Amino acid sequence: MKVGLIGCGNVASLHMRAYKAMKNVDVVAVSDTDINKAKAFAKLYEVDKAFSNYMDLFDIKDLGFIDMCTPTFTHESIVRDAAKSGHNVLMEKPMGRNSKECERMIEESRKHGTQLCVCHNQLFYPHVQHLKSIADSEGFDLKSFRTFHNENFEFLKAQGWAHSWNLSPENGGILWEVGCHLAYLQLHFLKDIEEVYALGVKAKYKVWDDFVVLLRTSSQRYGIMTISWVAQEPDIMYEVIDSNGKRVQTFLPYGYIIERTQQALGSVADVARSYFTDEKRLFKKWMKFAKYQVKKLGKPQIGHYYLIRSYVESLEKGSPSPVTGEDGRNAIKLLECIEDSLNEQRAVSYSPL
């Protein structure tokens, strides 16, 4: 399957690693507003054609889809242009700056019979899927799903994984950049979210950079999202808790699963058990980290790989996208409710469009 890629930044490199690991996919052309950047990217990944205008990609025959690795504010215009040209689109998250933009993209794609897929890749990590299977299992009475995403913006920026425009209120700030993944996950672990309450601060930047969100459902389950870009130490962890106090955690991106039970520490044995559980968690974390660092060079990031592979298979089989435009839109709708709650300091009702 032939692919045309738009935007030649760091995220595009993650996508290219995934394509290089697939035998049946070939990126035949790339585009970037900076033609020198596009040419250098094409040379690095042995792509034949490089353009400065993404419209030139649409003239290539038999493209399976367009891969869009561009900033959020560009998404609507590119998706609508691609749809009018009859091209399917894989687009980086977040889908849009607001749910109205997302709806216009969906409508344009429906009108021209093209297929959207939004790159919410975190659900496609095997250990996150395993956590979801535990939450859905018959013996696990899910009561809470909690997501923790704490990082340091200055460190991310120095590594090339965050940019100044990520802090721009016009682009949604940290809530849109990080919260979109967590919103998508919450909507899949908790199917009936109906109310949002969020509190936070603008500790260092002009956008909400340290905040917590409580999600209430009609089934009396609840979700918690904790997000910070002013943390001193990175911590990305997801946790499910059942009615008996059983807790199951997984850590991104290195991937481990550990089970714990909430109980009172009534004896020395209980304290020792709790201590060794914590030590086991830390040992697993750093062992996974070490293995990840050794193996990652030149290898695809597994979340992107499995999502993109699933999208390719959906196009080949004529089945729905693994992450539909409607999925992406509903995540954006939830972000809008969180943003309203942060700004107005009140509970906000949520319902998918």
N, C-alpha and C positions, 0 to 999 in steps of 0.2 A: 504494500500500500504506500502510495506517495504522499508526502507531507510537505507543506510550506509553512515555515516558521516566521513569525513576526516578533521582533524585539530580541536583541542579542546581548542581554545582560546575564547576571549570575543565575537567575531562575532558568533561563534558556539552556544554560550548561547542564543543569540537573535534568532537564527534559532530554537533552542530547545523549546523556549517559544511558537513559532508559531506552532510547531508540537504538543505540549501538548494541544493546543487549537483546534486541528483537530481530529475528532473522527475516521477518516478513514485512518490515517497515523501513522506508528509505526517505530521509529528508533530502529533497531535491533542490530546495531554494530557501534562502533566508532574506529577511528585510529588516532594516533599521534606518531611522531618520539620519543617523550618522553613517554614511556609506563606507567610510574607512573602518568603522567598527564592524559593519556587516561583512566586509571583505576579510577582515582578520578572523572573524568568527567562522566564516565559511572555510577559510584555509585550515584553521585549527581542527575542524571536524570533517574535513574533506567533502564539503558540499559544493556542488557544481556552480550554482548561481547565487549572486548577491545583488540586492536592490536597495535603493533608498526610499522607494515608494511601494507600500504594501499592495497597492492596486495591481502592480505588475505580476504579483504572484497568481492573481486570479486568471491570467491568460495561459497558465500552464495547464496542459491537458491531463485529465484523469487524476486529479488530486483527490485523495481520500478525505482529507480534512486540512483545515488551517489551524495551526497551533499558535495561540496568542499569548505572548509573555510580555505584555506591556502594562504600564500603570493603569490604575482603575479608571481614571478620567477619560481614557481613550477607548474603553471597552464598547460602549454603545455604538459609536460611529463605525468601528471596525466590524463588529458583529453584523450590523445592519447592511453594510457594504458587502460583506461575505455572503450573507443570505440572499441578497439580490443577485449575486453572481452564482448562486446555487451551491455554495460550499458549506459543508459541515464545519463546526468550530469547537475546538478544545480551548477553553479560556482559563487563565490563571484566576485564582480567587483574589479579593472578593469580587463577586459578579458585577456589582455596580455600586455607585455612591448612594443610591436610594432604590426603593422597591419599584418606583415608577419607571426608572431606567430599565430595570430588570424585566418588567412586564413588556416594555416596548421591544426589547430584544427577543423575548419569547414569541411575541406576536409576529414579528418580522420573520422569524425562523419558521413558525407554523405556516405563514402565508406562502413561503417559497419551498416548503417541504424539506427543510434542512434540520440537522440534529445538533443540539448544543450539549456540551459536557463541561461542568465547572470543576476545576482542579482542587477539590477538597480532599486532599490525599491522605489525611491522617487516619481516617477510618479504614484505609487499605493496608496499614501496617498489620502484619499477622498477629502481633501481640495485642493490638487494639481490637481486632476482630475476635480474638480469644476472650478478651474482657467482655465484649458484647455478647458472646455466646454464653458466658457465665451469667450475665445479667438476665438473659432471656430464658435460662434453663428452668425446668420445672421445680427444682429444689431450692431455687434462690428467689426469695420474696423481696425484690428490689424496692428499697425505700429512698435511696439517695444516690445521685451521680454527681461527682465533684471533679472539677478540672482546675488544675493549678498551672499557670504559665507565668513564671517569673524570670525575667532576663534583664540585662543592662544595655540600654540603647547605645551608649558610647562604645562599648565593646563590640556590639553587633555592627555598628557603623565602621569601626576600624577594620573589621574582617570583611567588609563589603556586603554584609547581609542585611543592612538597613540603610536608609537614605534620608536625607533631610526632608524630602517630601512626605515621608511616613509620619512626620510630626505636624503636617499641615492640616488645619481644621477642615479645609476644603476637600481633602482626600479622606477624611474620617479619622485621622490620627491613629493612635495605637488600637483603639477599639475596632476599627475596620481592618487594620493590618493583622492583628493577632486574634481578636475576638471572633472574626468570621469563622475560623476553624472550630473554635469552641462552641459557637452557636450552632453550627452544623451538627457537631457531635451530640450536643444536648438534645436537639430535635430528634435524633435517632435513638438515643437511649431513653428519652422521656417523650412519649408520643403525644401527650395531651397537655402541654404547657399552656397556661391561660393567664398568668400574671407575672410581672417582672418588677423587682425592686432593687435598685442599685445605689450604692454609696461609694464615693471616692474623692480623690484630691488631684489637683494639678501641682504635684510636688516640685517638679523641676522644669516642666515644659508648659506650653500654652494649650495643651490638650490633656484630657484625663489620662494620667500615666500610672496611677496606682489605685485600683478599685476592686470592689467585690459585688457580685450580682447574685441575688436569690431568685430562683425560678419556682413558682408554685404551679402544681398540676391539678386537674380535676379529680385525679385518683389518689390524692393525698401523698403522692411522692413529691420530692423536691430536688432541685439541682442547685449547685453552687459553682460559680465561675470566679476565680481569683486571677487577676491579671496585673502585672507590674513590669514596667521597663526602667525602674530605678533600683532594682534589686542588686545586691552585691554579689550574689551567687546564683547561677542559673538553676532552675528547678521546674521541670515540665512533667507533671504526674497526673494520672487519671485514676479515679477510685470509685468503686461501687460498694454500697453498704446494704445489707439485707435487714429484715426485721429482727433477726436474732443477734445483730451486732457484728456479723461476719463482714470483714473488709477485705477487698481484693484490689490490689494496686498494680499499675504498670507505669513504667518510666519511659518517656520519649527522649531521643530517638533510638536508644540502644536496646530497649526491649527486654524487660523481665517481668514476671508475674510473681507476686508474693501475697500470701493470705495471712490475715491477722484476725483476732477476735477481741472485741471490746469487752473488757472485764475489769472489775476492781482488783487492785493489787493487795490481796489480803495476806500474803505470806512471802517469805524469802524466795520460795520456788516460783511464785508468780512474777516477782521482780526479775529473777534470773531469766525466766522464760521470755519476758518482755525485752530484756536487754539483748539476749542472743538473737531474738527476732529482728531487732533494729540492726545489730551487727551483720546479720545475714543479708538484710536488705542493702546495706552499704557495700558489702563484699560483692554481691551480685551486680550492683550498679557499676562499680569501678572495673570489675572483670569484663562486663559487657562493653564498657567504654574503651578499655584497652583493645579488645578484639575488634571493635568497630574502627578504631583508628588504624589498626594494621590492615584491615580488609577494605576500607572504603576507597582507597586511591584507585581512581579509574572505574570504580564500580557504580552502578545506578543506585540512587536513593530509593529504597524499596517501596516507600509509599507512592512516589511518582510512578515507579515501574509498574506496580500492580494496577494502579488506576488507569494509566495510559493503555496498558495491555487489555484491560477490561473494556475500555472505550473502543479500541480497534476491533475487538471481538464483537461488540455490539453492532458496529457498522457492517461487519462481514455477515452477521446473522440477521440483520434487520430488527434487532431487539432494542429496547429502551437504553438510554445512556446510563452508566453506573451512577452518575450524579447529574440529574436533569437540570434544566434551566429553572424549573419550578422549585427544586431543592435549593438551588443557589438563591433564588428570590426569597424563599421563606427564611433562610438564614439572615438575609439582609433586613427583612421585616423585623426579625427579632432584635437585630442590632439597633434599628431605629427606635424600638421600644426601650432598650437599655439606655440609649443616648437621651431620650426624653426623660427617663427616670433620673439619670444623673443630673441633668440640667434643672429639672423641676423638683427634685427631692421628694418624689411621691411614687406610689405604686402605679404601674401602667398595664392595662389589659393587652394581651397578645392573642391574635388569631391569625392563622395562615390565610393568605389571599386565595 
